[in-house]
Amino acid sequence: MVTLMLILAVPLAVWGLIWIIKYFIRYGAKAAKKKSLQQEELNKMKIEDLK
């Protein structure tokens, strides 16, 4: 019974960790992209103000 639980639990734990890591990478990339877009907008506004 214990070995059956280990056979099921270990791959599920590994798969779960991989999924969580992928999710955080994707979420982090979206957040960084959003931040850079906001920065570009600010830079455009500054350039327009200088003109």
N, C-alpha and C positions, 0 to 999 in steps of 0.2 A: 504493500500500500504506500509506504514512504517513497520507494523508488519510483512508483508511478507518478506521485505528486512531483518529485524532482524532475522527472522526464518532461512533465507538462509545464512546471513553474519556470525552469531555467530558460527555455526558448521564449516563453511569453515575457519574461522579465527583460531579456535581451532585446526583443522586438519592441517592447514598450520604451526602453531607453533610446533606441535608434529613432523611434517615432517622435519622442519628445525633443531630441536634439535637432531633428529635421525641422520640427515646428518652430523652435526657437530661432534657428538660422533664418528661416523664411520670414518670421515676424520681425527679427532684427534688421533684415535687409529692407523690408517695407518701411520700417520706422526711419532708417537712415535715408532712404530715397525720399520720403516725405519731408524730412528735415532739409535735405539739399534743395528740394523744390522751393521750400519756403525761403531759404537763403537766397536762391536765385531771384525770387520776387523782390526781396528786400534790396538786393544789389541793383536791380532794374529801377526801383523807385529812387534809390540814391543817385543813380546816373541821371535820371530824368530831373531830379531836383537841382542837380549841378548845372544843367543846360539853361 
